[in-house]
Amino acid sequence: MDQTILKSHVEKPEKFKGSDFRRWQQKMLFYLTSLHVSYVLTNFKPVDPYLVDGENVPTEAQMAKYERATSQWNHNEYNCRNYILNALDDYLYDIYSTFSTAMKIWESLEKKYRTQVA
């Protein structure tokens, strides 16, 4: 019997040490995309249907959908944040581990290192 084993061809990017940010960023974004977590860098957490102005009271199905989406987003946000932190050199890890979300880490890295390149 011929069995095909699927291998992941996505390698974890080297640790970012403070140089070649654009290269690292592109590799990291590809890595996060292949892990299906990159969307948390651009999308905010789902909004509670009870907080949306002008809407009727949400149905049980809408609330269940919201709770599933929120749970999935929280899980992916946690993973994405930690994938980014683990791809940073130790001294950068110490600085950025204080940030509460992956989006804040990503934006801060972009702001600091993109302006240095320019």
Secondary structure by P-SEA (a helix, b strand, c coil): cbbbbbbccccccccccccaaaaaaaaaaaaaaaaccccccccccccccccccccccccaaaaaaaaaaaaaaaaaaaaaaaaaaaaccaaaaaaacccccaaaaaaaaaaaaaaaac
